[in-house]
Amino acid sequence: MPLKYQSGEEIKTGDRVLFHREPAEVEFVANDPDDPATDWYLSQFEGGVMIADPRVSGHTFIPASHLDEYEDLEFVSRADAPPQR
């Protein structure tokens, strides 16, 4: 199941966000049971998102169960898409 911001957009790896009003980026989304890089987060927290936030705390994991109430995470834009040929 896709994880979403309070504004309704799906959370994707590489998204630019505001985290506690500071620029940050979604480092990864843990919601795919077939992804060995995030399976620990699925087993411990039932998924969530890792935020790379150099001005706040470095890295912050937000469990999926807390995203609905997490007002300090705001979607800004998607990561740049590679040029189309």
C-alpha atoms as an extended CHARMM CRD file, in Angstrom:
* protein
*
        85  EXT
         1         1  MET       CA              0.0000000000        0.0000000000        0.0000000000  PROA      1               0.0000000000
         2         2  PRO       CA              1.4390000000        3.4100000000       -0.9030000000  PROA      2               0.0000000000
         3         3  LEU       CA              2.3440000000        5.8110000000        1.8880000000  PROA      3               0.0000000000
         4         4  LYS       CA              1.0220000000        9.3640000000        1.5530000000  PROA      4               0.0000000000
         5         5  TYR       CA              1.6800000000       12.8650000000        2.8020000000  PROA      5               0.0000000000
         6         6  GLN       CA             -1.1090000000       14.6480000000        4.6710000000  PROA      6               0.0000000000
         7         7  SER       CA             -1.7540000000       16.5520000000        1.4340000000  PROA      7               0.0000000000
         8         8  GLY       CA             -2.5670000000       13.2690000000       -0.3440000000  PROA      8               0.0000000000
         9         9  GLU       CA              0.4500000000       12.8120000000       -2.6550000000  PROA      9               0.0000000000
        10        10  GLU       CA              2.1870000000        9.4590000000       -2.6150000000  PROA      10              0.0000000000
        11        11  ILE       CA              5.5560000000        9.5400000000       -0.8300000000  PROA      11              0.0000000000
        12        12  LYS       CA              8.3970000000        8.5450000000       -3.1560000000  PROA      12              0.0000000000
        13        13  THR       CA             12.1380000000        8.1340000000       -2.6940000000  PROA      13              0.0000000000
        14        14  GLY       CA             13.9450000000       11.3430000000       -3.6270000000  PROA      14              0.0000000000
        15        15  ASP       CA             11.0190000000       13.6640000000       -2.9200000000  PROA      15              0.0000000000
        16        16  ARG       CA             11.9800000000       17.1250000000       -1.7740000000  PROA      16              0.0000000000
        17        17  VAL       CA             10.1560000000       17.9980000000        1.4190000000  PROA      17              0.0000000000
        18        18  LEU       CA             10.0680000000       20.4300000000        4.2920000000  PROA      18              0.0000000000
        19        19  PHE       CA             10.7720000000       18.7300000000        7.6030000000  PROA      19              0.0000000000
        20        20  HSD       CA             10.1620000000       20.9550000000       10.6180000000  PROA      20              0.0000000000
        21        21  ARG       CA             10.1760000000       23.8240000000        8.0790000000  PROA      21              0.0000000000
        22        22  GLU       CA             13.6900000000       22.9370000000        6.8710000000  PROA      22              0.0000000000
        23        23  PRO       CA             14.5950000000       21.5380000000        3.4230000000  PROA      23              0.0000000000
        24        24  ALA       CA             15.0200000000       17.7690000000        3.4150000000  PROA      24              0.0000000000
        25        25  GLU       CA             14.6690000000       14.7200000000        1.1670000000  PROA      25              0.0000000000
        26        26  VAL       CA             12.9500000000       11.3390000000        1.3580000000  PROA      26              0.0000000000
        27        27  GLU       CA             15.8800000000        8.9180000000        1.5450000000  PROA      27              0.0000000000
        28        28  PHE       CA             13.7390000000        5.8000000000        1.1680000000  PROA      28              0.0000000000
        29        29  VAL       CA             10.2250000000        4.4900000000        1.5420000000  PROA      29              0.0000000000
        30        30  ALA       CA              9.7960000000        1.2000000000        3.4070000000  PROA      30              0.0000000000
        31        31  ASN       CA              6.5930000000       -0.3560000000        2.1080000000  PROA      31              0.0000000000
        32        32  ASP       CA              7.6960000000       -3.1530000000       -0.2400000000  PROA      32              0.0000000000
        33        33  PRO       CA              8.0290000000       -6.5820000000        1.4230000000  PROA      33              0.0000000000
        34        34  ASP       CA             10.2360000000       -7.7410000000       -1.4690000000  PROA      34              0.0000000000
        35        35  ASP       CA             12.8530000000       -5.0110000000       -0.8840000000  PROA      35              0.0000000000
        36        36  PRO       CA             15.6600000000       -6.4860000000        1.2790000000  PROA      36              0.0000000000
        37        37  ALA       CA             17.0590000000       -3.0070000000        1.9580000000  PROA      37              0.0000000000
        38        38  THR       CA             13.9610000000       -2.0120000000        3.9340000000  PROA      38              0.0000000000
        39        39  ASP       CA             12.5900000000       -5.3170000000        5.2660000000  PROA      39              0.0000000000
        40        40  TRP       CA             13.8150000000       -4.5710000000        8.8030000000  PROA      40              0.0000000000
        41        41  TYR       CA             11.7180000000       -1.3800000000        8.8920000000  PROA      41              0.0000000000
        42        42  LEU       CA              8.6940000000       -3.3550000000        7.7030000000  PROA      42              0.0000000000
        43        43  SER       CA              9.1300000000       -6.0090000000       10.3690000000  PROA      43              0.0000000000
        44        44  GLN       CA              9.7750000000       -3.5340000000       13.1970000000  PROA      44              0.0000000000
        45        45  PHE       CA              7.4350000000       -0.6540000000       12.2810000000  PROA      45              0.0000000000
        46        46  GLU       CA              5.1520000000       -1.9890000000        9.5270000000  PROA      46              0.0000000000
        47        47  GLY       CA              6.8330000000        0.4250000000        7.1240000000  PROA      47              0.0000000000
        48        48  GLY       CA              7.5100000000        4.1350000000        7.0120000000  PROA      48              0.0000000000
        49        49  VAL       CA              9.8430000000        6.7100000000        5.4880000000  PROA      49              0.0000000000
        50        50  MET       CA             13.4260000000        7.7810000000        6.1790000000  PROA      50              0.0000000000
        51        51  ILE       CA             14.0140000000       11.5110000000        5.9040000000  PROA      51              0.0000000000
        52        52  ALA       CA             17.4920000000       12.8990000000        5.2370000000  PROA      52              0.0000000000
        53        53  ASP       CA             17.3390000000       16.1600000000        7.1520000000  PROA      53              0.0000000000
        54        54  PRO       CA             20.7870000000       17.7170000000        7.6110000000  PROA      54              0.0000000000
        55        55  ARG       CA             19.5090000000       20.7370000000        9.5550000000  PROA      55              0.0000000000
        56        56  VAL       CA             17.2620000000       18.8680000000       12.0010000000  PROA      56              0.0000000000
        57        57  SER       CA             18.7930000000       15.5720000000       13.0980000000  PROA      57              0.0000000000
        58        58  GLY       CA             20.5590000000       14.0140000000       10.1100000000  PROA      58              0.0000000000
        59        59  HSD       CA             18.1960000000       11.0860000000        9.5040000000  PROA      59              0.0000000000
        60        60  THR       CA             14.7150000000       10.5650000000       10.8960000000  PROA      60              0.0000000000
        61        61  PHE       CA             12.5220000000        7.5130000000       10.4030000000  PROA      61              0.0000000000
        62        62  ILE       CA              8.7780000000        8.1210000000       10.5530000000  PROA      62              0.0000000000
        63        63  PRO       CA              6.7400000000        4.9360000000       11.0190000000  PROA      63              0.0000000000
        64        64  ALA       CA              3.8030000000        4.4950000000        8.6410000000  PROA      64              0.0000000000
        65        65  SER       CA              1.3960000000        4.5310000000       11.5920000000  PROA      65              0.0000000000
        66        66  HSD       CA              2.4300000000        8.1320000000       12.4110000000  PROA      66              0.0000000000
        67        67  LEU       CA              2.3210000000        9.6720000000        8.9260000000  PROA      67              0.0000000000
        68        68  ASP       CA             -1.3460000000       10.6870000000        9.1110000000  PROA      68              0.0000000000
        69        69  GLU       CA             -0.6760000000       12.9530000000       12.0770000000  PROA      69              0.0000000000
        70        70  TYR       CA              2.8290000000       14.1280000000       11.1310000000  PROA      70              0.0000000000
        71        71  GLU       CA              2.3190000000       17.8210000000       10.3370000000  PROA      71              0.0000000000
        72        72  ASP       CA              6.0530000000       18.5590000000       10.2080000000  PROA      72              0.0000000000
        73        73  LEU       CA              6.5290000000       16.6840000000        6.9210000000  PROA      73              0.0000000000
        74        74  GLU       CA              5.3900000000       18.6630000000        3.8730000000  PROA      74              0.0000000000
        75        75  PHE       CA              5.6950000000       17.6570000000        0.2240000000  PROA      75              0.0000000000
        76        76  VAL       CA              7.5230000000       20.2180000000       -1.9650000000  PROA      76              0.0000000000
        77        77  SER       CA              8.4100000000       18.4900000000       -5.2480000000  PROA      77              0.0000000000
        78        78  ARG       CA              9.4940000000       15.2800000000       -6.9180000000  PROA      78              0.0000000000
        79        79  ALA       CA             13.1550000000       14.5410000000       -7.6180000000  PROA      79              0.0000000000
        80        80  ASP       CA             14.2910000000       15.5960000000      -11.0740000000  PROA      80              0.0000000000
        81        81  ALA       CA             13.2740000000       13.0590000000      -13.6840000000  PROA      81              0.0000000000
        82        82  PRO       CA             15.9930000000       11.8970000000      -16.0870000000  PROA      82              0.0000000000
        83        83  PRO       CA             15.8410000000       13.6070000000      -19.5140000000  PROA      83              0.0000000000
        84        84  GLN       CA             13.6690000000       11.8500000000      -22.0730000000  PROA      84              0.0000000000
        85        85  ARG       CA             15.1480000000       10.9230000000      -25.4450000000  PROA      85              0.0000000000
